[in-house]
Structure formats: C-alpha cells, structure tokens
Amino acid sequence: MQLKILTSLFFIFFLFFFTNLRAQSSANASLSNEEIEKKIDSYINNPTKMWELINFYIKKSKKENNKEALFYAYRYASVNSIYPVNLKYADSALVTAKKSEIKKTLLDAYLNRGNINMAEELYQKALDDILVANKLSQESGNDYIFNKTIYYIAQNKIYLGQYEDANKELLLCLKFFKDNLQNKTSLGKNYQVYYIYSLMSLIDSNTKLGRFKENKILLKEAFDYLHENQLKQYIPYFISSEGTNAYYSQDYNTAISKLSEAIRLYNDQWEHNTEVFYLGLSYWNIGKKTLAVKYLEEIDKHYNKTKKLDPNFRSAYEILIKYYHSIGDTQKQLEYINKLMFLDRSYEKNFKYLYQRIVKEYDTKKLIAEKNRIENTLENQRTVFLTVSSLLVLGFLIFGFRIYREKQNYKKRFEEIIARQNKIHPAQENLITDPAETEYKQTFDYDYYNKIPGLNPIFVENILKQLEIFESENKFLDPQISQKMLSEELGTNSTYFSKIINSYKGKNFTLYINDLRLDYIIDHLKNDVKYINMDVKELASISGFSSTENFSDNFRRKFDLKPSVFIKMMKNNYKPDSV
C-alpha cells in the first residue's frame, strides 16, 4: 500500500514537472530574440533559469540557422560561465561570427573574447583581441563597438596603473553611451549597460587620481539614473565606489560603512574582492589589525583557489607579511613572502610596465632609469621641435597656397559675373515692352508656348510678355512683391503663374525675383561709382531684399562669392562706366 502511494506521488510530481517544463518551453518559443536577451538579463540573480534560457537560445538559433543570433547566444554563455568553459564558448562565438560574414558580429566576437581573456587575467591575449575589434570597428564605422573597445582598452590601462590615460578614454566612451541612451536596445546592443559600466569605471579612475569632487557629481548622476530607471541591481556597485572614494580620502570609517553596506546588498553569483580588500585596508588604518588580517586573508583564499590576483591587491600580502612578522609567526610570514615573490614574477612576465611600479627598485636601477628618461626626454624634445617646425612650415605653405587659390577663384568668379552681366545688359535694353506689337512682328511660336499641359499657349504668351514689362520697369524691386500679388496683377491665379515661372524661367518664384534683384544691383555696381561706395545693408535695401542677411545669402548662392568681396574687387579691379 505504501509503495503504491509513493508510486502515485512520484507520478503526480513527474506529471507536474513535465507539464510545467513543456509550458515554459512553449512560452519561450513565442519570444523574439530581443525578448530572450532581455529575459536572460533579468535572471542575473537566478543562474538556473538564466542557463535554461541561454541553452534554449542556442538551440533555437541553431534550428533557425540564424548565425547572428547564435553568436549572441554563445556570447551570453561565455560571459555567464567559468574558466575554461567561458573561453570555449567565446571561441565558438568567434567561429560563428566568422561563418555569419556579418562584420559587426565579427568585431563584437573579438571584443567578447578579449573581455573573457581579460577577466581570466590573460592580458596579452585580451589586448590582442580588443585591438583587432578596435581596428575593425573603425574600418566599418561601427561607433557602438568602437566605443566598447575604448572602454575595454581603458580597463587594461587601469590594470597597468595608467589612470590618467584610462580617464581620458573613459570620458570619451561615457559621452557616447550617455548621448545614445535614448536609442532603443536591439539585438547585441545595450547602450544603458555600457553607460553604467563607463560611469563606474570613470569614478574608479578618478578615485585613484584623487579627483573626489568630480566623483561627487558623477555618483549623484549614477544614483539618480539608477533610481529613475529602477536598476536597483547596480546600486551596490556605486555604494562600493563611495566606499573606495572614502578610503582614498582617508575617511576610513565611512569607507567601512559603505563597503559593508555594498556587500550586504549584493545579490549575485560573483565574488566581490574589491570590497573585502578595501575593508581590510580600512581596518588596518584605524588600528584594528586583527580584523584587517581576517579580510586580507580572504584575498589570499581567492588566490589559493584561482591562482590569480589583481595587481591592485598586491599590498594585501605586504600587510600580511608585516602582521605575521610583528607577532613572530615566521612560518606564516615565509608563506606570504613566497607567494608575493611568485606573484611578482608573474607580474614581471605579464605586465612589465606595472612591474616597474610595484617592485622596489635598487639605486642603480633608479639611476639607469633616470639617465634613460633624461636622454629620451632630450631626444623627444628634439624630435618634437623638428616635427613642430616642419608642421609650421608646411602649415604656412598650405595656408599661403589656400589664400592664393582662394584669390584666384575670387578673381575668376568676379570676371565671370562681369562677363555674364555684359551679356545680360544688352538683352535687357532690347526688350520689347509692347506685347501687341510683338504679336504682329513675329510669327507665333505655338510649340514654345505649349509646354504646360492644360494651359492655352496664347494665355502663356500673354503672361510672359507682361513679365517682360514687369522686368523692364524694375517692379521686382518692391520688397512687398509676392507670387499671389503679381499673379493677380497679371490676370491669372497663383497655381498657373507658378507653373509658367518654373517652366520658362527654370526656377521658382522666389529665386526668379531674387535673381532679378541681384542682376539689377550688379548692373548698377558696374555702371555707377556711387553704388560701389555703399555698404551691403544699403545695397540690400535698394535691390528690394527684406534684410542684409537675405541679400548676402542669395548673393553667395547665385555667384558663389560674398557681396563684400565682390565690392572690394570692383574697387580694385574695375572702373565703372559712370564716374
């Protein structure tokens, strides 16, 4: 009987589990790839559900033969797994990206593998991949990936202690991601996340540089943004930044309070050694050495487990060596000395620049370094002087050539304007102002006046003859003239009139009137000296323009020359007919 009950219960449980699993799979199947990614992101604190969805994403992408989606699925797998599985997924993502022949996924794949290598402290490989991604993103014009590479290059510089250089890079990528926050997150793109990462990293580099006032502003920006957008999962990271900031400001009690609060609030799968390390240092600095050692030995436990240690945590071993020396525990002291020596050899191998900064130097090395520095400085100064001198000479030559070429272009355009005006002027003088007389003298050209469907050729001819009178009487100088006003004056409507102007004058009404005004003023500048001595404002008013700016803009449009330049050239190169 008991066995029967257990069997029934097992069957019910199995049926419930299987039904639930099928329902979940069915629900996932209806999701778009973008929705799958958002759901994966939402499971940051639930690895089991996250991996169910990542595996579903991989299978779905393979089934659909969607190489781009498969790349992003592998990328999720790589950043959410541990060594060495993460590197295998990163390699799979790169292979998939190459097969996809989509350039943006390829450069993203290099960047992803670089990020994974950096997380595993394989810095040389990481930098190689990141620089490939940087180069490809520049070539393809992919600003999103390019700025992500800047972010990761900055992380390398932070690891090397090049905080000033890192700061400059972070300011650039922070601005980019911040400016694009309104852009919709799409497959493989998340401006919001990298805005937060860049902000966090900039605060960190500012802390190392002692820029605490700048951090006060940045921290406020961070907390405001996180609260407004309900991103509470990131809040502990910025509380931790407040704690680190307080430590470097020598406010150790605040540092302890903030760092402890951050550790309490974290709800993820990651170790938070930064908080542990700075808690240890803070307790050490307020004299609570036994408590400090407990925290710093947590750093040692992490090293024993992973055989990796951020160079920034190196001083933990220096303090542990001092502490065990002070209490006479030579065995522990020797243990930590051996570990520190091993770490230094590792740093020397992987980070030559950093090694020079963290290992004590003997006097001879200092002298050699100083000698080389001075010699290099002198050589650099000489190189800089020669380079600057060459650039200045080249700059003057280019500037001089540009001025010469500009003057030649001005002269050419000036001569073209004068020559053109000489052709226009006689034509205007010979205008026949009596349409009736023209009708008798010339044979009516039906085809010429029949260009506009629906308009009587005789009607078109009549309008054009009236326009000749309008032009000859300079009525276009009236600043109040409008298409509606003139069309009514000529006995037609605005629509027909517009069609006639466009077809027979080759431009719209506004350009037609403005060009007549410009030809008028050029003719007077050429023939009457008093106009040459007027300023641009007066010329604009005389020629019927509503403003000086309108006159100047149209002058440059028509003649590709500023009116002031034209007037100056008239004074220097052309003698008006009327003096």
C-alpha positions in Angstrom: 0.0 0.0 0.0 2.8 2.4 1.0 4.7 1.6 -2.2 1.5 2.3 -4.2 1.1 5.7 -2.6 4.8 6.6 -3.2 4.4 5.5 -6.8 1.3 7.6 -7.3 3.0 10.7 -5.7 6.0 10.2 -7.9 3.8 10.0 -11.0 1.9 13.2 -9.9 5.2 15.0 -9.3 6.7 13.8 -12.6 3.5 14.8 -14.5 3.5 18.3 -12.8 7.2 18.8 -13.6 6.9 17.6 -17.2 3.8 19.8 -17.8 5.5 22.8 -16.2 8.6 22.3 -18.3 6.6 22.0 -21.5 4.6 25.1 -20.6 7.8 27.0 -20.0 9.4 25.8 -23.3 6.2 26.8 -25.1 6.3 30.2 -23.5 9.9 30.7 -24.5 9.2 29.6 -28.1 7.0 32.6 -28.7 9.7 35.1 -27.6 11.7 37.1 -30.1 15.5 37.0 -29.9 15.5 40.5 -28.4 12.9 39.4 -25.8 15.0 36.3 -24.9 18.0 38.6 -24.3 16.0 40.9 -22.0 14.7 37.9 -20.1 18.3 36.5 -19.7 19.4 39.9 -18.4 16.5 39.8 -15.9 17.7 36.5 -14.5 21.1 37.8 -13.4 20.5 36.7 -9.9 19.0 33.3 -10.9 21.7 31.3 -12.7 19.4 28.2 -13.1 16.7 30.0 -15.0 19.3 32.0 -16.9 21.1 28.9 -18.2 17.8 27.3 -19.1 17.1 30.3 -21.3 20.7 30.5 -22.7 20.6 26.8 -23.7 17.1 27.4 -25.3 18.5 30.4 -27.2 21.4 28.3 -28.5 19.1 25.5 -29.7 16.6 28.0 -31.2 19.3 29.8 -33.2 20.8 26.5 -34.5 17.4 25.3 -35.5 16.6 28.5 -37.4 20.2 28.6 -38.8 20.4 32.2 -37.6 24.2 32.7 -37.3 23.9 36.2 -35.8 21.5 35.1 -33.1 23.7 32.0 -32.4 26.7 34.3 -31.9 24.8 36.4 -29.3 23.6 33.1 -27.6 27.2 31.9 -27.4 28.3 35.3 -26.1 25.8 35.1 -23.3 27.1 31.6 -22.5 30.7 32.8 -22.4 30.1 35.7 -20.0 28.0 33.6 -17.6 30.2 30.6 -17.3 33.5 30.0 -15.5 37.0 29.1 -16.8 37.8 27.2 -19.0 34.2 26.8 -20.3 33.8 30.5 -20.8 36.8 30.6 -23.2 35.3 27.6 -25.2 32.1 29.5 -25.6 34.0 32.7 -26.6 35.9 30.7 -29.3 32.5 29.2 -30.5 31.1 32.7 -30.7 34.1 33.9 -32.8 33.8 30.9 -35.2 30.1 31.5 -35.6 30.7 35.2 -36.3 33.2 34.4 -39.0 30.7 32.0 -40.6 28.0 34.6 -40.5 30.1 37.0 -42.6 28.4 39.9 -40.7 31.2 42.4 -39.9 29.6 43.8 -36.8 29.2 40.3 -35.2 32.8 39.5 -36.1 34.3 42.5 -34.4 31.9 42.0 -31.5 33.2 38.4 -31.2 36.8 39.6 -31.0 35.8 42.1 -28.3 33.9 39.4 -26.4 36.8 37.0 -26.4 39.1 39.9 -25.3 36.8 40.6 -22.4 36.8 37.0 -21.3 40.6 36.8 -21.6 40.9 39.9 -19.5 38.6 38.6 -16.9 40.8 35.5 -16.7 43.9 37.8 -16.5 45.2 36.7 -19.9 46.0 40.3 -20.6 48.2 39.9 -23.7 45.7 37.8 -25.5 42.9 40.1 -24.3 44.6 43.2 -25.6 45.3 41.5 -29.0 41.6 40.7 -29.5 40.4 44.1 -28.2 42.8 45.9 -30.6 41.5 43.8 -33.5 38.0 44.7 -32.6 39.0 48.4 -32.3 40.6 48.3 -35.8 37.6 46.6 -37.4 35.1 48.9 -35.8 37.0 51.9 -37.1 37.1 50.5 -40.6 33.4 49.6 -40.6 32.2 52.8 -38.9 30.5 50.9 -36.1 30.5 53.5 -33.3 28.9 51.2 -30.8 31.6 48.5 -30.9 34.3 51.1 -31.3 33.3 52.8 -28.0 33.1 49.4 -26.3 36.7 48.7 -27.4 37.7 52.1 -25.9 36.0 51.0 -22.6 38.0 47.7 -22.5 41.3 49.4 -23.5 40.7 51.7 -20.6 40.3 48.7 -18.3 43.7 47.4 -19.5 45.2 50.8 -18.7 43.6 50.8 -15.2 45.2 47.3 -14.6 48.5 48.8 -15.7 48.1 51.7 -13.4 47.8 54.2 -16.2 44.9 56.0 -14.6 45.3 59.3 -16.4 45.3 57.7 -19.8 42.4 55.5 -18.8 40.5 58.5 -17.6 40.7 60.2 -21.0 39.4 57.1 -22.8 36.5 56.7 -20.3 35.4 60.2 -20.7 35.0 59.6 -24.5 33.1 56.4 -24.2 30.9 57.7 -21.3 29.8 60.6 -23.5 29.0 58.3 -26.4 26.9 55.9 -24.4 25.2 58.7 -22.5 24.3 60.6 -25.7 22.8 57.4 -27.1 20.7 56.4 -24.1 17.5 57.2 -25.9 18.4 54.7 -28.7 16.4 51.5 -28.5 18.2 48.5 -27.2 18.4 46.0 -30.1 20.0 42.6 -30.7 23.6 42.7 -29.3 23.3 46.4 -28.4 22.8 47.9 -24.9 23.8 51.5 -24.5 22.4 51.6 -21.0 24.7 48.8 -19.6 27.9 50.4 -21.0 26.8 53.8 -19.8 26.7 52.4 -16.3 29.9 50.5 -16.7 31.7 53.5 -18.1 30.4 55.7 -15.2 31.5 53.1 -12.7 35.0 52.8 -14.2 35.4 56.6 -14.5 34.6 57.0 -10.8 37.2 54.4 -10.1 40.0 56.1 -12.1 39.1 59.5 -10.6 39.4 57.9 -7.1 42.9 56.7 -7.9 43.8 60.2 -9.3 42.4 62.0 -6.2 39.5 63.7 -8.1 37.0 63.4 -5.3 35.0 66.5 -6.1 34.4 65.2 -9.7 33.3 61.9 -8.2 30.7 63.6 -6.0 28.9 64.8 -9.2 29.3 61.5 -11.0 28.0 59.5 -8.1 24.9 61.7 -7.9 24.3 61.2 -11.6 24.7 57.5 -11.2 22.2 57.1 -8.2 19.7 59.5 -9.9 19.8 57.4 -13.1 19.5 54.1 -11.3 16.6 55.1 -9.2 14.7 56.7 -12.2 15.2 53.6 -14.3 14.6 51.1 -11.5 18.0 49.5 -11.9 18.5 48.5 -8.2 20.9 45.7 -9.1 23.6 48.2 -9.9 23.2 50.3 -6.7 25.6 48.3 -4.5 28.4 48.8 -7.1 28.1 52.6 -6.7 27.8 52.3 -2.9 31.1 50.4 -3.1 32.5 53.2 -5.2 31.6 55.6 -2.5 33.4 53.4 0.0 36.6 53.2 -2.1 36.4 57.0 -2.6 36.2 57.4 1.1 39.2 55.1 1.7 41.4 57.2 -0.7 40.1 60.4 1.1 41.4 58.8 4.3 37.8 58.7 5.7 38.2 55.1 6.9 35.0 54.9 9.0 32.8 56.0 6.1 34.7 53.6 3.8 34.0 50.7 6.2 30.3 51.7 6.4 29.8 52.0 2.6 31.8 48.8 1.7 30.0 46.7 4.3 26.6 48.1 3.0 27.6 47.2 -0.6 28.4 43.6 0.4 25.1 43.2 2.2 23.2 44.5 -0.8 24.9 42.3 -3.5 22.6 39.6 -4.7 24.6 37.8 -7.4 27.0 34.9 -8.0 30.2 36.9 -8.2 32.9 37.3 -5.5 33.4 40.9 -4.5 37.1 41.0 -3.6 37.4 44.8 -4.1 35.1 45.5 -1.1 36.9 42.8 1.0 40.3 44.3 0.2 39.5 47.9 1.0 37.7 46.8 4.2 40.9 45.1 5.2 43.0 48.2 4.4 40.5 50.5 6.2 40.5 48.4 9.4 44.3 48.3 9.2 44.5 52.1 9.0 42.3 52.6 12.1 44.4 50.2 14.1 42.0 47.1 14.1 44.8 44.9 12.7 43.4 41.5 13.7 40.1 42.3 11.9 42.0 43.7 9.0 44.0 40.5 8.6 40.8 38.4 8.5 39.6 40.4 5.5 43.0 40.3 3.8 43.3 36.6 4.3 40.0 36.3 2.2 42.0 37.7 -0.6 44.6 35.0 -0.1 41.9 32.4 -0.1 40.7 33.7 -3.5 44.3 33.5 -4.8 44.7 29.9 -3.5 41.5 28.9 -5.3 42.1 30.7 -8.7 45.9 31.2 -8.7 45.2 34.7 -10.0 45.3 38.1 -8.3 44.6 41.6 -9.4 47.8 43.5 -9.1 45.9 46.2 -7.2 45.5 43.7 -4.4 49.3 43.0 -4.1 49.6 45.2 -0.9 47.4 42.7 0.9 50.4 40.4 1.1 52.7 43.2 2.1 50.4 43.9 5.1 50.1 40.1 6.0 53.9 39.8 5.9 54.2 42.8 8.3 51.5 41.5 10.6 52.9 38.0 11.0 56.4 39.4 11.4 55.0 41.6 14.2 53.6 38.7 16.1 56.6 36.4 15.4 54.8 33.9 13.2 57.7 33.2 10.8 56.0 30.3 9.2 53.1 32.4 8.0 55.5 35.3 7.2 57.5 33.0 5.0 54.4 31.6 3.3 53.3 35.1 2.3 56.8 36.1 1.2 56.9 33.1 -1.1 53.5 33.9 -2.6 54.4 37.6 -3.1 57.7 36.6 -4.8 55.7 34.3 -7.1 53.2 37.0 -7.9 55.9 39.5 -8.7 57.5 37.1 -11.2 54.0 36.7 -12.7 53.6 40.4 -12.9 57.0 40.8 -14.4 56.2 38.4 -17.1 52.8 39.8 -17.9 53.0 43.5 -17.0 56.4 45.0 -17.4 55.1 48.5 -17.0 53.2 47.6 -13.8 56.1 45.6 -12.5 58.3 48.7 -12.6 55.8 50.5 -10.4 55.1 47.8 -7.8 58.5 46.2 -7.2 61.2 48.0 -5.2 64.0 49.3 -7.3 67.6 49.4 -6.3 69.6 52.7 -6.6 71.4 51.5 -9.7 68.2 50.8 -11.5 66.9 54.2 -10.5 69.9 55.9 -11.8 69.8 54.0 -15.1 66.1 54.7 -15.4 66.6 58.4 -14.7 69.5 58.6 -17.2 67.4 56.9 -19.9 64.5 59.2 -19.1 66.6 62.4 -19.4 68.2 61.1 -22.7 64.8 60.2 -24.1 63.3 63.5 -23.0 66.1 65.4 -24.8 65.7 63.2 -27.9 61.9 63.6 -27.7 62.3 67.4 -27.3 64.5 67.5 -30.4 62.0 65.3 -32.3 59.1 67.4 -31.2 60.9 70.6 -32.2 61.7 69.3 -35.6 58.2 68.0 -36.1 56.5 71.2 -34.9 58.9 73.3 -37.1 58.1 71.1 -40.1 54.4 71.3 -39.4 54.5 75.0 -39.0 56.4 75.5 -42.3 54.0 73.1 -44.0 51.1 74.8 -42.4 52.2 78.2 -43.7 52.8 76.8 -47.2 49.3 75.2 -47.2 47.8 78.4 -45.8 49.6 80.5 -48.4 48.5 78.2 -51.2 44.9 78.3 -50.0 44.9 82.1 -49.8 46.4 82.2 -53.3 44.0 79.7 -54.7 41.1 81.5 -53.0 42.1 84.8 -54.5 42.4 83.2 -58.0 38.9 81.6 -57.5 37.5 85.0 -56.4 39.1 86.7 -59.5 37.7 84.0 -61.8 34.2 84.3 -60.3 34.4 88.1 -60.4 35.3 88.1 -64.1 32.5 85.6 -64.8 30.0 87.8 -63.1 31.1 90.9 -65.1 31.2 89.0 -68.4 27.7 87.5 -67.7 26.3 90.9 -66.8 27.7 92.3 -70.0 25.7 89.7 -71.9 22.5 90.3 -69.9 22.5 94.1 -70.1 22.1 94.5 -73.9 19.5 91.9 -73.9 17.5 93.8 -71.3 17.9 97.0 -73.3 16.4 95.4 -76.4 13.3 94.1 -74.6 10.1 94.8 -76.5 7.6 96.1 -74.0 4.5 96.1 -76.2 3.1 92.6 -76.4 0.6 93.6 -79.1 3.4 95.0 -81.3 5.4 91.8 -80.9 2.4 89.7 -82.0 2.4 91.5 -85.3 6.2 91.5 -85.8 6.9 87.9 -85.0 5.4 84.6 -86.0 3.6 83.0 -83.1 5.7 80.0 -81.9 2.9 77.6 -80.8 5.2 74.8 -79.7 7.3 77.1 -77.5 4.2 78.4 -75.6 2.6 74.9 -75.4 4.9 73.4 -72.8 2.4 73.3 -70.0 -0.5 70.8 -70.3 -3.9 72.4 -69.7 -2.8 76.0 -70.4 -3.7 77.8 -73.6 -0.4 78.8 -75.4 -1.8 82.3 -76.2 -2.5 82.7 -72.5 1.1 81.7 -71.6 2.5 84.0 -74.2 0.5 86.9 -72.8 1.8 86.2 -69.2 5.4 86.1 -70.4 5.0 89.3 -72.4 3.7 91.0 -69.2 6.6 89.6 -67.3 9.0 91.3 -69.8 7.3 94.6 -69.0 7.5 93.8 -65.3 11.2 93.2 -65.6 11.9 96.2 -67.7 10.1 98.5 -65.3 12.1 97.0 -62.3 8.9 96.3 -60.4 10.8 93.4 -58.8 12.5 96.0 -56.5 9.3 96.2 -54.5 10.2 94.4 -51.2 6.5 93.5 -50.7 6.1 91.7 -54.1 4.7 88.2 -53.8 3.7 85.4 -56.1 0.0 85.9 -55.3 0.2 89.7 -55.7 1.9 89.5 -59.1 -0.3 86.7 -60.4 -3.4 88.7 -59.7 -1.8 91.8 -61.3 -1.1 89.8 -64.4 -4.7 88.4 -64.5 -4.1 84.8 -63.5 -4.0 82.6 -60.4 -1.0 81.6 -58.3 -1.0 78.0 -59.4 -0.9 78.7 -63.2 1.6 81.5 -62.6 3.9 79.2 -60.6 3.9 76.7 -63.4 4.8 79.3 -66.0 7.6 80.7 -63.9 9.0 77.2 -63.2 8.8 76.1 -66.9 10.0 79.3 -68.6 12.3 80.8 -66.0 13.7 77.5 -64.8 13.3 78.3 -61.1 10.7 79.0 -58.5 9.2 82.5 -58.0 11.4 83.4 -55.0 14.6 82.6 -56.9 13.3 84.3 -60.0 12.7 87.6 -58.1 15.9 87.4 -56.1 18.0 86.8 -59.2 16.4 89.8 -61.0 17.3 91.9 -58.0 20.9 90.6 -57.9 21.3 91.3 -61.7 19.9 94.8 -61.1 22.4 95.6 -58.4 25.4 94.1 -60.2 24.5 96.2 -63.3 24.5 99.4 -61.1 27.7 98.5 -59.3 29.3 98.1 -62.7 28.0 101.4 -64.1 27.7 103.8 -61.2 30.5 104.6 -58.8 28.2 105.7 -56.0 26.9 102.2 -55.6 30.4 100.9 -55.1 30.8 103.2 -52.1 27.6 101.9 -50.4 27.7 99.3 -47.7 26.0 95.9 -48.1 23.0 97.0 -46.0 22.2 99.9 -48.4 22.6 97.7 -51.4 20.2 95.1 -49.9 17.6 97.8 -49.3 18.0 99.3 -52.8 17.6 96.0 -54.5 14.4 95.1 -52.7 15.7 92.5 -50.2 14.0 92.3 -46.8 17.3 92.1 -44.9 21.0 92.2 -45.3 21.3 88.6 -44.4 18.8 87.6 -47.1 20.7 89.7 -49.7 24.1 88.1 -48.7 22.8 84.6 -48.7 21.3 85.0 -52.2 24.4 86.7 -53.5 26.6 83.8 -52.3 24.1 81.3 -53.8 24.0 82.9 -57.2 27.6 84.0 -57.6 29.5 81.8 -55.0 31.0 85.0 -53.7 30.4 87.3 -50.7 29.0 90.7 -51.7 31.6 92.4 -49.6 34.4 90.6 -51.5 32.8 91.5 -54.9 32.5 95.2 -53.9 36.2 95.2 -52.8 37.2 93.6 -56.1 35.1 96.1 -58.0 37.0 98.9 -56.3 40.4 97.4 -57.1 39.9 95.9 -60.5 37.1 97.6 -62.3 36.4 101.1 -63.4 32.6 101.9 -63.6 31.3 103.5 -66.7 29.9 106.4 -64.7 32.3 108.2 -62.5 
